[in-house]
C-alpha cells in the first residue's frame, strides 16, 4: 500500500513539474544579427562628352581636377591632377615611374560599354611618394570619330603594386 501511495505521489509531482514547464513562455528563435548600411560616396567625373571612371585606382590615387586640351592635328590631350591618398614605399614609387607607360591602363568604351581602345597612350609626372602630393596624368585621346564614339574612359591599374 505504501508503494502505491509513493507511486501516486511521484506521478503527481511529475505532473506538476510537466505543467510548470509547459506554462513557461516560449523563447522566440534568435533573430539574425542586424547589418548596418554603409554610406558609399561615388563621384563621377565628366570631361567633354566622356565620363571618366577612376574607381579602380582610388585606393592609391584620387582625381583632384582635370581638363581637355585640344592639340590641333595631334588630337586632344586629357590632363588630370591626381592626389596620392597614402604614402608609397620607395620600391613602389620606382615601379610606378619606370613601368611601360604608366601604372594605369586607360580604356576607352562606347555607350554600350564595348571596348574601343584597350590601352590609350598615357604618361605621368614623377611620383613623389608622400600622401597628399600630386602627380599629373596625361592621356592622348583619339581624334575625330573615335573620340565622338567614346562615352566612358576607365582608368584601371596595370599592376597591383602600390594599390
C-alpha positions as CSV (number, residue, x, y, z in Angstrom):
1,X,0.0,0.0,0.0
2,X,2.8,2.3,0.8
3,X,4.3,1.7,-2.6
4,X,1.0,2.6,-4.1
5,X,1.0,6.0,-2.3
6,X,4.6,6.6,-3.2
7,X,3.9,5.8,-6.9
8,X,0.8,8.1,-6.8
9,X,2.8,10.9,-5.2
10,X,5.6,10.5,-7.7
11,X,3.2,10.7,-10.6
12,X,1.5,13.8,-9.1
13,X,4.9,15.5,-8.7
14,X,5.9,14.7,-12.3
15,X,2.5,16.0,-13.5
16,X,3.1,19.3,-11.6
17,X,6.6,19.7,-13.0
18,X,5.4,19.0,-16.5
19,X,2.6,21.6,-16.2
20,X,5.1,24.2,-14.8
21,X,7.5,23.6,-17.8
22,X,4.6,23.8,-20.3
23,X,3.5,27.2,-18.8
24,X,6.9,28.8,-19.3
25,X,6.8,31.4,-22.1
26,X,8.3,30.1,-25.3
27,X,11.5,31.8,-26.3
28,X,11.4,33.1,-29.9
29,X,14.1,31.8,-32.1
30,X,17.2,34.0,-32.2
31,X,16.9,36.6,-35.0
32,X,19.9,37.1,-37.2
33,X,22.4,39.8,-36.3
34,X,21.5,43.3,-37.6
35,X,23.6,44.5,-40.6
36,X,24.0,48.3,-40.7
37,X,24.1,50.1,-44.1
38,X,27.3,51.9,-45.0
39,X,27.4,55.1,-46.9
40,X,29.2,54.9,-50.3
41,X,30.1,58.2,-52.0
42,X,30.5,57.9,-55.7
43,X,32.0,60.9,-57.6
44,X,31.6,61.0,-61.3
45,X,33.9,63.0,-63.5
46,X,33.0,64.2,-66.9
47,X,35.3,65.9,-69.5
48,X,33.8,66.8,-72.8
49,X,31.4,64.0,-73.9
50,X,33.2,61.3,-71.9
51,X,32.6,60.1,-68.4
52,X,35.8,59.2,-66.5
53,X,35.8,56.2,-64.1
54,X,38.6,56.2,-61.5
55,X,37.2,53.6,-59.2
56,X,39.9,51.0,-59.8
57,X,42.8,53.4,-58.7
58,X,41.1,55.2,-55.7
59,X,43.0,53.1,-53.2
60,X,46.2,55.0,-54.2
61,X,45.3,58.0,-56.3
62,X,42.3,60.4,-56.2
63,X,41.5,62.8,-59.0
64,X,41.5,66.4,-58.0
65,X,40.9,68.2,-61.3
66,X,41.1,67.7,-65.0
67,X,40.7,69.3,-68.3
68,X,40.9,68.6,-72.1
69,X,43.4,70.5,-74.2
70,X,42.9,70.4,-78.0
71,X,46.2,69.9,-79.8
72,X,45.2,70.6,-83.4
73,X,46.3,67.7,-85.7
74,X,47.6,65.7,-82.7
75,X,44.1,65.1,-81.3
76,X,43.2,66.0,-77.7
77,X,45.2,65.7,-74.5
78,X,43.4,65.0,-71.3
79,X,45.3,66.3,-68.2
80,X,44.4,65.0,-64.8
81,X,45.8,66.0,-61.4
82,X,45.8,63.0,-59.1
83,X,46.5,63.2,-55.4
84,X,48.2,60.3,-53.5
85,X,45.9,59.1,-50.8
86,X,48.7,57.2,-48.9
87,X,52.4,57.1,-48.5
88,X,54.2,54.9,-51.1
89,X,57.2,52.8,-50.3
90,X,60.4,53.6,-52.2
91,X,60.1,50.4,-54.4
92,X,56.5,51.2,-55.3
93,X,57.4,54.8,-56.3
94,X,60.2,53.5,-58.5
95,X,58.0,50.8,-60.1
96,X,55.2,53.4,-60.9
97,X,57.8,55.7,-62.6
98,X,59.7,53.0,-64.6
99,X,56.9,50.7,-65.8
100,X,56.0,50.8,-69.5
101,X,53.7,53.8,-70.0
102,X,52.2,54.3,-66.6
103,X,50.8,52.3,-63.7
104,X,47.4,53.0,-65.3
105,X,45.7,51.3,-68.2
106,X,43.4,53.8,-69.9
107,X,40.5,52.0,-71.7
108,X,38.0,53.8,-74.0
109,X,34.5,52.4,-74.2
110,X,31.4,53.3,-76.3
111,X,27.8,53.8,-75.0
112,X,27.2,50.0,-74.9
113,X,30.5,49.6,-72.8
114,X,32.2,47.9,-75.7
115,X,35.9,48.5,-75.8
116,X,37.0,50.9,-78.5
117,X,40.7,51.3,-77.5
118,X,42.0,48.9,-74.8
119,X,45.1,51.0,-73.9
120,X,45.2,54.7,-74.7
121,X,48.7,56.2,-74.6
122,X,49.4,58.0,-71.3
123,X,52.3,59.4,-69.3
124,X,52.7,60.7,-65.7
125,X,54.9,63.1,-63.9
126,X,57.4,62.0,-61.3
127,X,55.7,60.2,-58.4
128,X,56.8,61.9,-55.1
129,X,55.6,59.0,-52.9
130,X,54.2,61.0,-50.0
131,X,50.5,61.2,-49.1
132,X,48.7,64.4,-50.4
133,X,51.4,65.0,-53.0
134,X,50.1,65.2,-56.6
135,X,51.1,63.9,-60.0
136,X,49.7,64.7,-63.4
137,X,48.4,62.1,-65.8
138,X,48.5,63.0,-69.5
139,X,46.2,60.9,-71.8
140,X,46.3,61.3,-75.5
141,X,42.8,60.8,-76.7
142,X,41.9,59.7,-80.2
143,X,40.8,62.3,-82.7
144,X,37.8,62.5,-84.9
145,X,35.1,59.8,-84.9
146,X,36.8,57.6,-82.3
147,X,36.6,60.4,-79.7
148,X,33.0,61.1,-80.6
149,X,32.1,57.4,-80.3
150,X,33.8,57.1,-76.9
151,X,31.4,57.6,-73.9
152,X,33.3,56.2,-71.0
153,X,37.0,56.3,-70.2
154,X,38.0,53.9,-67.5
155,X,41.3,54.3,-65.6
156,X,42.4,50.9,-64.4
157,X,45.5,49.6,-62.6
158,X,48.2,48.0,-64.7
159,X,49.7,46.4,-61.6
160,X,48.6,45.6,-58.0
161,X,51.8,47.0,-56.5
162,X,51.0,50.2,-54.6
163,X,47.3,49.9,-54.9
